[in-house]
Amino acid sequence: MATIRSVVRGCGYHLPERVLTNAELSRMVDTSHEWIVQRTGIEERRIAAEDETTSTLGLKAAEKALADARLTPADIDLIVVATSTPDFTFPSVATQIQAGLGITHGAAFDLQAVCTGFVYAVATADKFLTSGSHKRALVIGAETFSRILDWTDRTTCVLFGDGAGALVLEAQLGTGTSEDRGVLTSHLRSDGRHREKLYVDGGPGSTKTCGFLRMQGKEVFKHAVGMVTDVITDAFKATRTSAADIDWFVPHQANKRIIDATAEKLGIPSEKVVMTVQRHGNTSAASIPLALGVARADGRIKEGDLVMIEAMGGGFTWGAALIRW
Ligand SMILES: CC(C)(COP(=O)(O)OP(=O)(O)OC[C@H]1O[C@@H](n2cnc3c(N)ncnc32)[C@H](O)[C@@H]1OP(=O)(O)O)[C@@H](O)C(=O)NCCC(=O)NCCS
């Protein structure tokens, strides 16, 4: 049956130039390269310069995605930005990127689901496009987590980094089967009872500051694998596909041990797992589009490939989407 699908037209990413290595971190807090690599897989991360913000990183990623799609800003009528580190409480990062691109039509808004933000943003844009209300969307994950880290807390400051990635999605007619190109299914979940395990201890409505990230790492780890394998299984069921059909598994890049355990539980071989956490750290909502951008640029992800994205993060929120590229 003819169905509208949100098809990936282009993809781009942007990272700050400044690399912060584990060796440098071990001079700032009581940690070591070996500890960080063994527990997380992270070797280095990027840190935004003084004059870089979430919207400047997101704008550069958006421009690269548009160039990759061979489209101009005028072709875009929807911008959805997933971020938990906006430049300002308002206006949204999305409207700043819209202005930076010179777009004066359509709609632009931010969406906040912490590390699951990009999966939420893909699912949201997909609903707009498949409803027929919009034609082409920029879906962006952009973060400057370095700005909400307590740089004296070794249990969190070693884990995160800054960056941005973007996809251009376009409404195209498909046949309604899992052979179609585009977003085939998306599954979103949340459970606010887990607030205390991963949160920021400030905000405009409470402390009137932006606050710092706080985390019970062990608690997050305990829940992560089960939650994401659940929604991935839902995505397989909804599309009558299985782990064997996947060409690329592109998980949220929080921790190598979580990624390895999830892939193993699902029976996805390591050659199909895109891993960028060693170079980028955890860039929250930016981590999936950064990983997609890297794997597309180096030729791994090709048109027609079946790509599973998934994430879990603060809230808790979690989700997965299956995309045929
Ligand atoms: C954060 C994480 C790497 C910590 O690893 P862990 O094995 O759970 O370690 P623990 O928290 O039990 O801490 C073990 C010890 O290492 C210490 N430690 C914590 N951070 C450290 C660091 N950066 N360097 C050295 N030692 C550190 C702890 O203080 C603790 O010491 P103690 O035993 O003397 O009290 C791990 O819990 C994790 O990856 N959790 C998931 C986090 C995540 O992905 N969050 C984002 C989700 S979107």
The ligand as a Tripos MOL2 file, in Angstrom:
@<TRIPOS>MOLECULE
LIG
   48    50     1     0     0
SMALL
NO_CHARGES

@<TRIPOS>ATOM
      1 C1         30.4670    5.8480   35.1260 C.3       1 LIG1
      2 C2         31.0360    4.4360   35.0350 C.3       1 LIG1
      3 C3         32.0790    4.3840   33.9260 C.3       1 LIG1
      4 C4         31.7140    4.0890   36.3510 C.3       1 LIG1
      5 O1         32.1760    2.7640   36.3070 O.3       1 LIG1
      6 P1         31.8640    1.7570   37.5180 P.3       1 LIG1
      7 O2         32.5550    0.5080   37.2140 O.co2     1 LIG1
      8 O3         30.3680    1.7160   37.6950 O.co2     1 LIG1
      9 O4         32.5750    2.4940   38.6930 O.3       1 LIG1
     10 P2         31.9740    2.9270   40.0990 P.3       1 LIG1
     11 O5         31.0690    4.1000   39.9440 O.co2     1 LIG1
     12 O6         31.4750    1.7210   40.8160 O.co2     1 LIG1
     13 O7         33.2950    3.4080   40.7710 O.3       1 LIG1
     14 C5         34.3740    2.5030   41.0480 C.3       1 LIG1
     15 C6         35.4800    3.3030   41.6550 C.3       1 LIG1
     16 O8         36.0830    4.1200   40.6520 O.3       1 LIG1
     17 C7         36.1470    5.4670   41.1110 C.3       1 LIG1
     18 N1         36.0510    6.3660   39.9850 N.ar      1 LIG1
     19 C8         34.9350    6.9720   39.4760 C.ar      1 LIG1
     20 N2         35.2850    7.7460   38.4280 N.ar      1 LIG1
     21 C9         36.6130    7.6110   38.2710 C.ar      1 LIG1
     22 C10        37.5420    8.1560   37.3810 C.ar      1 LIG1
     23 N3         37.1690    9.0030   36.3880 N.pl3     1 LIG1
     24 N4         38.8290    7.7940   37.4790 N.ar      1 LIG1
     25 C11        39.2300    6.9420   38.4350 C.ar      1 LIG1
     26 N5         38.4040    6.4030   39.3340 N.ar      1 LIG1
     27 C12        37.1040    6.7410   39.2490 C.ar      1 LIG1
     28 C13        34.9770    5.5930   42.0470 C.3       1 LIG1
     29 O9         35.1880    6.6830   42.9410 O.3       1 LIG1
     30 C14        35.0240    4.2690   42.7600 C.3       1 LIG1
     31 O10        36.0080    4.3040   43.7390 O.3       1 LIG1
     32 P3         35.7620    3.6150   45.1700 P.3       1 LIG1
     33 O11        35.5730    2.1490   44.8480 O.co2     1 LIG1
     34 O12        37.0150    3.9160   45.8990 O.co2     1 LIG1
     35 O13        34.5430    4.2450   45.7280 O.co2     1 LIG1
     36 C15        29.9270    3.3840   34.7530 C.3       1 LIG1
     37 O14        29.0910    3.2660   35.8720 O.3       1 LIG1
     38 C16        29.1060    3.7590   33.5810 C.2       1 LIG1
     39 O15        29.5730    3.7620   32.4640 O.2       1 LIG1
     40 N6         27.8070    4.0170   33.7780 N.am      1 LIG1
     41 C17        26.9260    4.4310   32.7240 C.3       1 LIG1
     42 C18        27.0730    5.8830   32.5370 C.3       1 LIG1
     43 C19        26.4710    6.3760   31.2820 C.2       1 LIG1
     44 O16        26.6710    5.8230   30.2500 O.2       1 LIG1
     45 N7         25.7350    7.4840   31.3950 N.am      1 LIG1
     46 C20        25.1760    8.1540   30.3140 C.3       1 LIG1
     47 C21        23.9290    7.4790   29.8710 C.3       1 LIG1
     48 S1         23.2400    8.4250   28.5900 S.3       1 LIG1
@<TRIPOS>BOND
     1     1     2 1
     2     2     3 1
     3     2     4 1
     4     2    36 1
     5     4     5 1
     6     5     6 1
     7     6     7 2
     8     6     8 1
     9     6     9 1
    10     9    10 1
    11    10    11 2
    12    10    12 1
    13    10    13 1
    14    13    14 1
    15    14    15 1
    16    15    16 1
    17    15    30 1
    18    16    17 1
    19    17    18 1
    20    17    28 1
    21    18    19 ar
    22    18    27 ar
    23    19    20 ar
    24    20    21 ar
    25    21    22 ar
    26    21    27 ar
    27    22    23 1
    28    22    24 ar
    29    24    25 ar
    30    25    26 ar
    31    26    27 ar
    32    28    29 1
    33    28    30 1
    34    30    31 1
    35    31    32 1
    36    32    33 2
    37    32    34 1
    38    32    35 1
    39    36    37 1
    40    36    38 1
    41    38    39 2
    42    38    40 1
    43    40    41 1
    44    41    42 1
    45    42    43 1
    46    43    44 2
    47    43    45 1
    48    45    46 1
    49    46    47 1
    50    47    48 1
@<TRIPOS>SUBSTRUCTURE
     1 LIG1         1 GROUP 0 **** ****
